[in-house]
Amino acid sequence: MLHLANAELTVDLLDPAAEHARLGPRYCWGGYIWQVSDPAVGTLLTGPEWPNPTPLPHNGQGLPESFRHSTTTGQPLLWDGAVGLAPGAGALGRNAQGDITVTTPCTWQVNLQADRAVFQTEQTVGRWSYALERTIELHGREVRSHSRLTNRGAAPLVLEWFAHPFFALQADGLQHVMLPAGTALPDNPGYILTGRELTLRRAFVGLHDGHLEHLGLPAGQPLGATLAHPRLAAVRFATDFSPYKCVLWANGNTLSLEPFLLLSLAPGESREWTLTYDFGASR
């Protein structure tokens, strides 16, 4: 495990060269924030299997991000026959059971400082070639995740990216989230949106009890959300881009807001973006 730390927080990052058992084809290996801790109150993030210390890589925990090789509905994006690509994880194939696996991981260069870690990789798989830089910074009680993806090949690079932050639930298993004015949510069995405030209809129980919905965010503006926390005054989550969609998901252990980007990079083109997590004062 790699670490950033100051007087306020510690950020644990997976080591992409040494912790393959925690990694897989779903999440980006470099810059994977596994946990954030406050010395006064302990761990601040959870996950679908929380508090299991060895969750399945597909589930994970903390603040992972994903460079998707296919859409969430299963349409292939970065696949050429039996060979696929998940930028930040590596070349993909399928095992005897038909499961997607990382066949050739990308190699990361890591520059680790006390409050800043830079992860850099580049890889060529089939007709695609890319460079990816992930920077994780700690400033006081704020954690920033910055990504820069560059298409270094001759073919277009078309994929989906999304963040999958796993926020803690309150002690009663519920959660309250303040969302941007104008957010819409269809009637559903999991959540209620009253004005700007999102709440759970009930506490979910365990790993397999939960619900997924799509938020209708106001067009043309970044996502900004404030979430309740059992040990902090609040957690503020923000993007510097307008998501093209945002998934809302929770189970009995966590709640996630998942902003998506649809990336279509021409040869030589780059795109960069930032996520900010502001962990409020402990209580």
C-alpha positions in Angstrom: 0.0 0.0 0.0 1.1 3.6 -0.8 0.2 6.5 1.5 -0.3 10.2 1.5 -0.6 11.9 4.8 -0.8 15.3 6.6 -2.1 16.3 10.0 -5.7 16.0 8.9 -6.0 12.8 6.8 -4.2 9.7 5.5 -4.9 8.4 2.0 -4.2 4.8 1.2 -3.5 4.0 -2.4 -3.2 0.5 -4.0 0.3 -0.2 -5.3 -0.4 -1.2 -9.0 2.8 -3.3 -9.1 2.3 -5.3 -5.8 -1.4 -5.6 -5.1 -2.8 -7.5 -8.1 -5.0 -9.6 -5.8 -7.1 -6.5 -5.1 -7.2 -5.4 -8.8 -8.9 -6.6 -11.9 -10.4 -5.5 -15.3 -13.0 -3.1 -13.8 -11.0 -0.3 -12.1 -8.0 1.7 -13.0 -4.9 0.3 -11.2 -2.9 3.5 -10.9 -4.3 6.1 -8.5 -6.8 3.7 -6.9 -7.8 5.3 -3.5 -8.5 2.4 -1.2 -9.2 4.3 2.0 -9.1 7.7 3.6 -8.7 7.9 7.3 -9.0 10.6 10.0 -6.6 10.1 13.0 -9.4 11.1 15.4 -12.3 9.0 14.1 -10.8 6.3 11.8 -11.8 5.2 8.3 -14.1 7.4 6.3 -15.0 5.3 3.2 -16.7 1.9 2.8 -17.6 -0.4 -0.1 -20.2 -3.0 -1.3 -18.7 -5.7 1.0 -17.7 -3.4 3.9 -16.1 -4.2 6.4 -14.7 -7.2 4.6 -10.9 -6.5 4.3 -10.6 -8.6 1.1 -13.6 -7.7 -1.1 -13.8 -9.1 -4.6 -11.9 -6.9 -7.1 -15.1 -6.2 -9.1 -16.7 -4.7 -5.9 -13.6 -3.0 -4.4 -13.9 -0.1 -1.9 -12.8 3.5 -1.4 -12.8 5.8 -4.4 -12.0 3.7 -7.6 -12.4 5.0 -11.1 -13.0 3.0 -14.3 -12.0 3.3 -17.9 -14.6 1.1 -19.5 -14.0 -1.2 -22.4 -17.7 -1.6 -22.9 -20.8 0.3 -22.1 -22.8 -0.4 -18.9 -25.4 -2.2 -21.1 -22.7 -4.5 -22.6 -22.0 -2.9 -26.0 -18.2 -3.4 -26.8 -16.1 -0.3 -27.1 -12.4 -1.2 -27.0 -12.6 -4.8 -28.3 -11.2 -6.3 -31.4 -12.4 -9.9 -31.6 -11.1 -11.7 -28.5 -8.7 -8.9 -27.4 -9.9 -5.9 -25.4 -8.4 -3.0 -23.6 -9.2 -1.4 -20.3 -6.9 1.7 -20.1 -5.2 1.8 -16.8 -5.7 -1.9 -16.2 -4.3 -3.6 -19.4 -5.0 -5.9 -22.3 -8.1 -8.0 -21.8 -9.2 -11.6 -22.7 -11.5 -14.2 -21.4 -10.8 -17.3 -19.3 -12.2 -20.7 -19.7 -15.4 -19.7 -17.8 -15.9 -16.7 -20.1 -15.0 -14.1 -17.5 -13.1 -11.0 -18.6 -9.5 -11.0 -17.2 -6.4 -8.8 -17.5 -4.0 -10.7 -19.7 -1.2 -8.1 -19.9 -1.3 -5.4 -17.2 0.0 -2.0 -18.0 3.2 -0.9 -16.2 3.0 2.1 -14.0 5.7 4.7 -13.1 5.0 6.1 -9.6 6.3 9.4 -8.2 5.3 9.4 -4.5 5.6 12.5 -2.3 4.1 13.2 1.2 0.9 14.8 -0.2 1.0 14.0 -3.9 1.3 10.8 -6.0 1.6 10.8 -9.8 0.9 7.5 -11.7 2.0 7.3 -15.4 1.5 4.5 -17.9 1.4 4.0 -21.6 0.4 0.9 -23.5 -0.4 -0.4 -27.0 -3.0 -3.1 -27.4 -4.1 -4.1 -30.9 -4.9 -0.9 -32.9 -5.1 1.3 -29.8 -2.3 3.1 -28.1 -2.7 5.5 -25.2 -0.9 7.3 -22.3 -2.6 7.9 -19.0 -1.5 10.1 -16.0 -3.3 10.0 -12.7 -2.5 12.5 -10.0 -3.8 12.2 -6.4 -3.3 15.2 -4.1 -4.1 15.8 -0.5 -4.6 19.4 0.7 -5.8 19.7 4.3 -9.1 17.8 4.3 -9.5 17.8 0.5 -8.5 14.9 -1.8 -8.2 15.6 -5.5 -8.1 13.0 -8.3 -6.9 14.3 -11.7 -6.8 12.3 -14.9 -5.2 13.0 -18.3 -5.8 10.5 -21.1 -4.0 10.9 -24.5 -4.6 8.9 -27.7 -1.2 8.0 -29.1 -2.5 5.7 -31.7 -3.8 6.0 -35.3 -7.3 4.8 -34.4 -9.9 6.7 -32.5 -10.1 5.9 -28.8 -13.7 5.6 -27.8 -14.7 4.5 -24.3 -16.6 5.4 -21.1 -15.1 6.5 -17.9 -16.8 6.7 -14.5 -16.0 7.3 -10.9 -17.4 4.8 -8.4 -17.0 6.4 -4.9 -18.2 4.3 -2.0 -19.6 6.7 0.6 -20.4 5.6 4.2 -23.9 5.3 5.4 -25.2 6.8 8.6 -25.4 4.6 11.7 -29.1 3.9 11.0 -28.2 2.6 7.5 -29.7 5.6 5.7 -28.1 8.5 3.9 -29.0 12.1 3.0 -27.5 13.8 -0.1 -27.9 17.4 -1.2 -27.9 17.5 -5.0 -27.8 20.4 -7.5 -31.0 22.3 -8.0 -33.0 21.0 -10.9 -31.9 17.3 -10.4 -34.7 14.9 -11.4 -35.3 11.3 -10.3 -38.0 8.9 -11.6 -40.4 7.4 -9.1 -38.6 4.3 -7.8 -38.6 1.8 -4.8 -35.2 2.9 -3.5 -34.9 6.6 -3.1 -36.9 9.8 -2.6 -35.9 13.2 -4.0 -37.5 16.2 -2.3 -36.3 19.4 -3.7 -32.6 19.0 -3.6 -32.5 16.4 -0.8 -32.1 12.7 -1.7 -33.0 10.1 1.0 -33.3 6.3 1.0 -36.8 5.0 1.4 -35.5 2.3 3.8 -32.2 0.9 5.0 -30.9 -1.8 2.7 -29.6 -5.0 4.3 -26.2 -6.5 3.4 -24.5 -6.9 0.0 -27.3 -8.1 -2.2 -30.1 -5.8 -1.1 -29.9 -2.5 -2.9 -31.2 -0.4 -5.8 -29.8 1.3 -8.9 -31.3 4.4 -10.6 -30.1 7.2 -13.0 -30.2 10.7 -11.8 -31.3 13.4 -14.2 -28.7 16.1 -13.5 -29.1 19.7 -14.8 -27.5 19.9 -18.2 -24.3 21.8 -18.8 -23.0 22.1 -15.2 -20.6 20.1 -13.0 -21.9 17.7 -10.3 -21.7 19.0 -6.8 -23.1 16.9 -3.9 -23.0 17.0 -0.1 -23.4 13.8 1.8 -24.1 13.0 5.4 -21.4 11.0 7.2 -21.5 9.0 10.5 -18.2 10.5 11.8 -17.9 13.9 9.9 -20.0 17.0 9.6 -20.4 16.1 5.9 -18.5 15.0 2.7 -18.6 17.3 -0.4 -18.1 15.6 -3.8 -17.6 17.6 -6.9 -16.6 17.2 -10.6 -15.1 19.9 -12.9 -17.1 18.6 -15.8 -20.7 18.1 -16.8 -21.4 14.3 -16.6 -23.2 12.8 -19.6 -25.1 10.6 -17.1 -24.9 9.8 -13.4 -25.8 6.5 -11.7 -27.1 6.3 -8.2 -26.5 3.0 -6.4 -26.6 1.8 -2.8 -26.7 -1.4 -0.8 -26.6 -2.2 2.9 -23.0 -1.1 3.2 -22.5 2.0 1.0 -24.0 4.6 -1.4 -22.4 5.7 -4.6 -22.9 8.6 -7.0 -21.3 7.6 -10.3 -20.6 10.5 -12.8 -19.8 9.3 -16.4 -17.8 10.7 -19.2 -18.1 9.6 -22.8 -14.6 9.9 -24.3 -13.9 9.9 -28.0 -10.4 10.9 -28.6 -9.0 11.4 -32.1 -5.3 10.5 -32.7 -3.1 12.9 -30.8 -6.0 14.3 -28.7 -6.0 14.5 -24.9 -8.7 15.0 -22.3 -8.3 15.8 -18.6 -10.6 16.2 -15.7 -10.7 16.4 -11.8 -12.7 15.0 -9.0 -12.7 16.7 -5.5 -13.6 15.2 -2.2 -13.8 17.5 0.8 -14.0 15.6 4.0 -15.7 17.8 6.6 -14.5 18.3 10.2 -14.7 15.2 12.5 -17.3 15.2 15.2 
